């Protein structure tokens, strides 16, 4: 995945969306599952997680630390849990 744009200062929300796009670009067969997840910010989580009901919990502070590719990898990992 080559979507890291270090010169851009993306908001956590935009980086989250960019990570979803990067993940589904690299793994198109996960497209339906990735976009079916319902994102919910969880500021104290310190990671990303998915619930059994398909709620994708994510911490905006983590989005600020991770690259788009790292975030995309974590999202792919979470999709594999459903």
C-alpha positions as CSV (number, residue, x, y, z in Angstrom):
1,X,0.0,0.0,0.0
2,X,1.5,3.3,-1.0
3,X,-0.8,5.8,0.4
4,X,1.4,7.5,3.0
5,X,1.5,11.2,2.4
6,X,3.8,12.6,5.1
7,X,3.6,16.1,3.9
8,X,-0.1,16.3,4.5
9,X,-1.5,17.1,7.9
10,X,-4.7,15.1,7.8
11,X,-7.3,15.2,10.5
12,X,-7.8,11.9,12.3
13,X,-11.1,11.5,10.5
14,X,-9.5,12.0,7.1
15,X,-6.7,9.6,7.9
16,X,-9.3,7.0,9.0
17,X,-11.1,7.4,5.6
18,X,-7.7,7.3,3.8
19,X,-6.8,4.1,5.6
20,X,-10.1,2.5,4.7
21,X,-9.5,3.4,1.1
22,X,-6.0,2.1,1.2
23,X,-7.1,-1.2,2.7
24,X,-9.8,-1.8,0.1
25,X,-7.5,-0.7,-2.7
26,X,-5.0,-3.3,-1.7
27,X,-7.6,-6.0,-0.8
28,X,-10.7,-5.3,-2.9
29,X,-12.3,-8.6,-1.8
30,X,-12.7,-7.0,1.7
31,X,-14.6,-4.0,0.3
32,X,-18.1,-4.9,1.4
33,X,-16.9,-6.0,4.9
34,X,-14.7,-2.9,5.4
35,X,-17.5,-0.4,4.4
36,X,-20.2,-2.4,6.3
37,X,-18.4,-1.7,9.6
38,X,-19.9,1.2,11.5
39,X,-17.2,3.5,12.9
40,X,-17.4,5.0,16.3
41,X,-14.7,7.2,17.9
42,X,-13.5,5.8,21.2
43,X,-11.0,8.4,22.6
44,X,-9.8,6.2,25.5
45,X,-9.3,2.9,23.5
46,X,-5.7,3.6,22.4
47,X,-6.1,1.2,19.5
48,X,-8.8,0.0,17.0
49,X,-11.2,-2.8,17.7
50,X,-14.4,-4.4,16.2
51,X,-17.4,-5.7,18.1
52,X,-19.4,-8.8,17.3
53,X,-22.1,-6.5,15.9
54,X,-19.7,-4.8,13.4
55,X,-19.0,-1.6,15.3
56,X,-15.5,-0.4,14.5
57,X,-14.1,1.4,17.5
58,X,-11.1,3.7,16.9
59,X,-9.1,6.2,18.9
60,X,-8.3,9.5,17.1
61,X,-5.1,9.7,19.0
62,X,-3.9,6.5,17.4
63,X,-4.8,7.8,14.0
64,X,-2.5,10.8,14.6
65,X,0.4,8.4,15.5
66,X,0.0,5.8,12.8
67,X,0.8,6.2,9.1
68,X,-2.0,5.6,6.7
69,X,-0.5,2.2,5.8
70,X,-0.3,1.2,9.5
71,X,-3.8,2.2,10.1
72,X,-5.0,0.3,7.0
73,X,-3.2,-2.8,8.2
74,X,-5.0,-2.5,11.6
75,X,-8.3,-2.1,9.8
76,X,-7.7,-5.2,7.7
77,X,-6.8,-7.1,10.8
78,X,-10.1,-6.0,12.4
79,X,-12.2,-7.0,9.4
80,X,-10.7,-10.5,9.7
81,X,-12.4,-10.8,13.1
82,X,-15.9,-10.5,11.7
